[in-house]
Amino acid sequence: MFAEDQLSDDKFLCGRLRLLQPLKGYRAATDPVLLAAACPAEPGESVLDLGCGAGAAALCLGWRVPGLALAGLELQPDYAELARRNAGRNGLALAVHEGDLARMPAALRRDFDHVIANPPYYPPGGSPSPRQDRARAMRVETPLADWVAAATRRLRPGGWLTLICGADGLPEVLAAMAPKLGSASVLPLAARQGRPALRILLRARKGGRAAFRLLAPLVVHAGPAHDGDRESYTAEANAVLREGADLAAYFR
């Protein structure tokens, strides 16, 4: 378990959520907030967050949509405990289970209306982080196809998978969807206008038959380059990352 002096108390959604995170190790940033904003969950539905970490995506979604039945699966016990603490301190119910995709706990072997996932997307090899927990959270150990397969098994017929990953992982994700997932929409995420999208958000439906859609990109930062220490989010990104808006309009 992380000691108190190893943790920071970080604001998400302009302080609407406060999450404990390790000072050293994997730290959630914009990806889980964008993932939560893309999930089309409605009050009363159930959501499973695969690889929930300290709970950022699930809790951002729970803040935006009241009355959800939230569950999380996390491989690393220290992060699972943080997710439980973060849920409690924000007054949100999140049932966090420890385990991995290949040996999912019995309590999660049921159907969910939604599955969300932010799989690690740094490729294996190279120079991993000296911290094992950070390396495990960020570097690919389990193929993206296994994440898609695990999510598919947990979705009810007509349920939705919402996933964020590196753009270079999209071909593997799309190939893994067949034959049970369809009606896929992909929202590219571009750091700045005119830059290539390095990440994507994907929605797909179990049993969906609609045509594949590649959507216009969401541009995250305004201007050609960073201007000092300011984040310089576009108005669209600021609405999501700071105000808690959803991305429904992008997926219509």
N, C-alpha and C positions, 0 to 999 in steps of 0.2 A: 504494500500500500504506500502511496506517496505520502511523505511527511508534509506537514503544513508549510514549512519553509521552502518546499519544492514546488509550491503551487502559486499561480497568479489568479486573481479574480477579475475576469474579463467581461466587458460589456458587449452584448450582441443586440442588434436591432435598436441601436441608440439607447441602450440601458434597459430596455424592456425585459431582457433576459440578462442574468449574470451567471457566468459559467466558470467553475474552477477548472484550470488546465495546468499541466506540468510546465514549469519554467523551461525545462530541457526535455525534449521528446517531441512527439507529434502534437501539433497545436492546430486546431481548426481555424480556418480563415473564411474566405468567401464561398468556397465550394459547398459546404453543407447548408448554408443559407439559401443559395441558389437552388440546390436540390429540393429543399423544403418548399420553396416558392413554386416549383414546377409540379409538385404532386397535387392531383386534382381531388384530394380527399374532402369529404363532406361530414358534417357532424353526425355522430353515431356510427361511423365506419371504423374498421380496424386497420392498423398499419403496422408492418414489421420493418424495422430498420436493420439491415444486414451490415455488420461491422460498425456498430453505432458509436464506437469511441467513447468520448466523454458526454455524448448525448446531444451534440449541437443540432444536427438535422432534425431529429425527432422532436426536440423541445421547441425549435423554431416553428415547426409545423403545428405542434400542440398549442403554442401561443396563438397562432393565426386562426386555427380551426378548433373551436371548443368542442368538447364532448367526444373526442376520438379515443379509441382503445389502442394505446400505444405500447408496442413491445420492441425490444432491441436484442440483438445477438452480438456479443463481443468476445473475441478470442482471448484478450489480455485481461486478467482479473483486476489489475490496478485501474484500468480504464473503465471496466464495468462498474466498479465501486464508485468511481467519479461520476459516472452517468446517473447512478442511483442518488448520490448526494445532490447533483445538480437538479434533478427532477424535484426532489423534496424542497430544496431551498427556493425553487421557483413556483411551488405550489401546483405542479403538474404530475399526473400519474404516468409513469413509464416503468413497465415490467422488464427488467434487464436480466438476460440469461447468459451464462458463460458457456462457450462452446464454439465449434467451427462449422463451416458449411458441410463438411463431409460427415460430421457426427452431430447433427442438430439435436438439441435437447428435446425430450419427449413433449414438453409443454408447448413447443413451437411447431409440432407436427400437426398442424391444422390449417384451415383455409383462412386467408386474409383478403380484405378488399384491396389493399395496396401493399406493395413491397417497394421500399426505397433503398438505394445502395450508392455508396461512394467508394468503390474499390481502389486499392493502391494502384498507381499508374506509372510510377518510375520503373523503368525496365531493370531486370536483374543484371548483375555485372557492375563494372565501374567501381566507384568508391562509396560504399554505403555509409550511413551515419554510424559513428562509434557507439551510439545508444541503440541497443537492440530493440527497445520498444518503438522508437521512432522509425528505424529501418523496417521493422515488420509492418508498421502502419502505412508506410509510403511506397515500399518496393514490392513489385509483383512477385508473389510466391504462389498464389492460387490463380490459374488462368481465368480471364474474364468469362470464358465459356462456362466455367463451373459456377461463377456467380449468377449468370443468367439461368442456368439449369436449376440451381437451388431456389432462386426467386420464383421460377415457373412452378415448381412443385408446391410452393406455399400459397400461390394465388388461387382464389376461387375462379370458376368460369366467369369471364367478363371482368375480372380484376385487372388492375393496372400496375405495371412495373415502371418506376421512374428511376433513372440512373444518370450519374454524372461520371465522365471518364475523359481521358485524353483522346483527342481527335484521332490519333493513330490507332486507337483500340476499337474504333467504330466498325471496321470490317469484321472483326472477330465477334463483336456483340451481335451484329445483324445475322451472321452465319449461325450463331447459336440459338437464335430465336425460333427458327423453323423446327417443327411444324406447328408448335402450340401458341406462339405469340405472333401477333400481327398488328395492323393499324398503327404502325410506327410513325412517330414524328420526331425529327431531330432538330434541335435548336443549337446552332453553332454559337460559341462564346468567343468573341474577339476582344482582345485587350484594348485595342484602339481602332478607330476608323481606318480602313485600308490595310489592316494587319490580318494575317491568316488566323483562323480560329484554331487555338491549341487545345481547347476543351469543348465538349458537347454535352448537352442535356438530351436524354432520350425518354420518350414515353412509348410504351407498347402495351397492347391489351391481350389478355389470354382469350384465344378464340377469335380475335379481331380479324376482319377480312377487308378493311379499307386499304386504299392504296398508300404506299409509302410517301411521306412528305418531308422534304428538306426545306426548313423555314428560313426566313431572313434572319441574319445574326443579331444577337444582342451585343451591343458595344458597351464595354464596362467603363472605360476611362475616356474622358474628354481630352481633346488636344493631341498634338503629335508626340508628346513626351511628358514625363513627370515634371511638375513645376514645384521644385522644392520638396517639402515633406507632405504636401497636401495630397489627398487621395484623388481628388478631381474626378469623382464619379460622374457619369452622364446622369441626366435626370431620371432615365428609365432604371438604371442600376441603383441609383440612390433610393428610389422608391422601394425597391426590394431589400437592399442591404441595410438601410437605415430605418425605413418606415414599416417594413413587414408586409409590403404588398406582394400579391402573387403574380405569376407569369401566365395567367389564363389567357389574356389577350393575345399573347404570342402563339399559343397553341390552337387558337380557334381556326 
